[in-house]
Amino acid sequence: MPPPDRVPADPPESGSPASGAPSWLDPLFSDPGLWPLLCVLSLSLVTVGAALLLLAVSERRPSALLALLLVAGVSVEGVLRHRRARGRLGRVGWLVIALWAASGGVAAIVVATGIF
């Protein structure tokens, strides 16, 4: 029996509004006035992801490797949870995959050009 302060939550109703990341990311996709913000946010995340990849792989820094594993784990868990909930990969899932692919591409270009 669960403790009295831990009462199980009621399951969400099928008609309840979306919660989590999709609920606050949807306006960024649907409103063209917010697309510049989406671009800046995406490019910032790509830069941080590329820096983590470069520091973890090229420099072999343990702290960067730990941060990369943590961020990648959260990303994978979020995509899988979103996919299980909707039965398909939605905007958020594809956005996370695209951001990681772009981060890997930027890191590869930086290494290939000899910048890092």
C-alpha positions as a LaTeX table, in Angstrom:
\begin{tabular}{lrrr}
\hline
Residue & $x$ (\AA) & $y$ (\AA) & $z$ (\AA) \\
\hline
Met1 & 0.00 & 0.00 & 0.00 \\
Pro2 & 1.45 & 3.39 & $-0.97$ \\
Pro3 & 2.08 & 5.94 & 1.78 \\
Pro4 & $-0.79$ & 8.39 & 2.37 \\
Asp5 & 1.12 & 11.31 & 0.86 \\
Arg6 & 1.65 & 9.36 & $-2.38$ \\
Val7 & $-1.78$ & 9.04 & $-3.89$ \\
Pro8 & $-1.70$ & 7.62 & $-7.43$ \\
Ala9 & $-2.56$ & 10.20 & $-10.06$ \\
Asp10 & $-5.63$ & 9.75 & $-12.19$ \\
Pro11 & $-4.87$ & 8.72 & $-15.76$ \\
Pro12 & $-5.14$ & 11.62 & $-18.22$ \\
Glu13 & $-8.35$ & 11.91 & $-20.14$ \\
Ser14 & $-8.23$ & 11.36 & $-23.88$ \\
Gly15 & $-9.52$ & 14.87 & $-24.55$ \\
Ser16 & $-7.05$ & 16.62 & $-22.26$ \\
Pro17 & $-4.67$ & 19.16 & $-23.80$ \\
Ala18 & $-1.12$ & 18.11 & $-24.65$ \\
Ser19 & 1.51 & 18.63 & $-22.01$ \\
Gly20 & 5.29 & 18.65 & $-22.01$ \\
Ala21 & 7.56 & 19.72 & $-24.83$ \\
Pro22 & 5.01 & 19.43 & $-27.69$ \\
Ser23 & 2.67 & 21.90 & $-25.98$ \\
Trp24 & 5.23 & 24.70 & $-25.87$ \\
Leu25 & 7.04 & 23.83 & $-29.13$ \\
Asp26 & 3.93 & 23.75 & $-31.32$ \\
Pro27 & 3.55 & 27.57 & $-31.46$ \\
Leu28 & 7.14 & 27.83 & $-32.72$ \\
Phe29 & 6.24 & 25.68 & $-35.72$ \\
Ser30 & 2.78 & 27.05 & $-36.43$ \\
Asp31 & 3.39 & 30.81 & $-36.11$ \\
Pro32 & 5.65 & 32.15 & $-38.90$ \\
Gly33 & 6.53 & 35.14 & $-36.73$ \\
Leu34 & 8.32 & 32.78 & $-34.31$ \\
Trp35 & 10.38 & 30.96 & $-36.96$ \\
Pro36 & 13.43 & 33.23 & $-36.42$ \\
Leu37 & 13.33 & 32.29 & $-32.75$ \\
Leu38 & 13.15 & 28.61 & $-33.70$ \\
Cys39 & 16.18 & 29.06 & $-35.99$ \\
Val40 & 18.23 & 30.79 & $-33.29$ \\
Leu41 & 17.25 & 28.19 & $-30.69$ \\
Ser42 & 18.09 & 25.34 & $-33.09$ \\
Leu43 & 21.45 & 26.80 & $-34.10$ \\
Ser44 & 22.35 & 27.38 & $-30.45$ \\
Leu45 & 21.54 & 23.77 & $-29.59$ \\
Val46 & 23.54 & 22.55 & $-32.61$ \\
Thr47 & 26.53 & 24.59 & $-31.45$ \\
Val48 & 26.34 & 23.19 & $-27.92$ \\
Gly49 & 25.92 & 19.64 & $-29.26$ \\
Ala50 & 28.89 & 20.02 & $-31.63$ \\
Ala51 & 31.05 & 21.38 & $-28.82$ \\
Leu52 & 30.09 & 18.46 & $-26.58$ \\
Leu53 & 30.90 & 15.99 & $-29.36$ \\
Leu54 & 34.25 & 17.62 & $-30.08$ \\
Leu55 & 35.30 & 17.80 & $-26.44$ \\
Ala56 & 34.15 & 14.26 & $-25.66$ \\
Val57 & 35.57 & 12.56 & $-28.76$ \\
Ser58 & 38.56 & 14.62 & $-29.88$ \\
Glu59 & 39.83 & 15.88 & $-26.54$ \\
Arg60 & 38.66 & 12.80 & $-24.59$ \\
Arg61 & 37.61 & 14.88 & $-21.60$ \\
Pro62 & 35.75 & 12.78 & $-19.03$ \\
Ser63 & 33.47 & 15.63 & $-17.96$ \\
Ala64 & 32.45 & 16.29 & $-21.56$ \\
Leu65 & 31.89 & 12.57 & $-22.13$ \\
Leu66 & 29.68 & 12.40 & $-19.06$ \\
Ala67 & 27.73 & 15.48 & $-20.19$ \\
Leu68 & 27.36 & 14.01 & $-23.69$ \\
Leu69 & 26.06 & 10.73 & $-22.30$ \\
Leu70 & 23.62 & 12.57 & $-20.07$ \\
Val71 & 22.28 & 14.83 & $-22.83$ \\
Ala72 & 22.11 & 11.97 & $-25.34$ \\
Gly73 & 20.33 & 9.76 & $-22.82$ \\
Val74 & 17.75 & 12.44 & $-22.07$ \\
Ser75 & 17.26 & 12.98 & $-25.80$ \\
Val76 & 16.76 & 9.28 & $-26.53$ \\
Glu77 & 14.43 & 8.85 & $-23.57$ \\
Gly78 & 12.37 & 11.86 & $-24.62$ \\
Val79 & 12.06 & 10.70 & $-28.22$ \\
Leu80 & 11.08 & 7.17 & $-27.18$ \\
Arg81 & 8.56 & 8.45 & $-24.64$ \\
His82 & 7.04 & 10.80 & $-27.23$ \\
Arg83 & 6.88 & 7.96 & $-29.78$ \\
Arg84 & 5.21 & 5.58 & $-27.31$ \\
Ala85 & 2.63 & 8.20 & $-26.38$ \\
Arg86 & 1.68 & 9.10 & $-29.95$ \\
Gly87 & 2.48 & 5.90 & $-31.81$ \\
Arg88 & 4.68 & 7.78 & $-34.26$ \\
Leu89 & 7.58 & 10.18 & $-34.30$ \\
Gly90 & 6.16 & 13.71 & $-34.17$ \\
Arg91 & 7.73 & 17.13 & $-34.63$ \\
Val92 & 9.65 & 16.96 & $-31.38$ \\
Gly93 & 11.20 & 13.59 & $-32.20$ \\
Trp94 & 12.29 & 14.67 & $-35.66$ \\
Leu95 & 13.60 & 17.95 & $-34.26$ \\
Val96 & 15.79 & 16.13 & $-31.73$ \\
Ile97 & 17.10 & 13.76 & $-34.41$ \\
Ala98 & 17.79 & 16.65 & $-36.78$ \\
Leu99 & 19.61 & 18.62 & $-34.08$ \\
Trp100 & 21.87 & 15.68 & $-33.25$ \\
Ala101 & 22.56 & 15.03 & $-36.94$ \\
Ala102 & 23.40 & 18.70 & $-37.50$ \\
Ser103 & 25.64 & 18.70 & $-34.41$ \\
Gly104 & 27.51 & 15.68 & $-35.76$ \\
Gly105 & 27.82 & 17.35 & $-39.16$ \\
Val106 & 29.18 & 20.57 & $-37.71$ \\
Ala107 & 31.66 & 18.64 & $-35.53$ \\
Ala108 & 32.83 & 16.63 & $-38.58$ \\
Ile109 & 33.29 & 19.82 & $-40.64$ \\
Val110 & 35.26 & 21.45 & $-37.83$ \\
Val111 & 37.56 & 18.42 & $-37.55$ \\
Ala112 & 37.94 & 18.09 & $-41.33$ \\
Thr113 & 38.92 & 21.73 & $-41.78$ \\
Gly114 & 41.45 & 21.55 & $-38.96$ \\
Ile115 & 39.81 & 24.20 & $-36.82$ \\
Phe116 & 39.72 & 21.93 & $-33.78$ \\
\hline
\end{tabular}
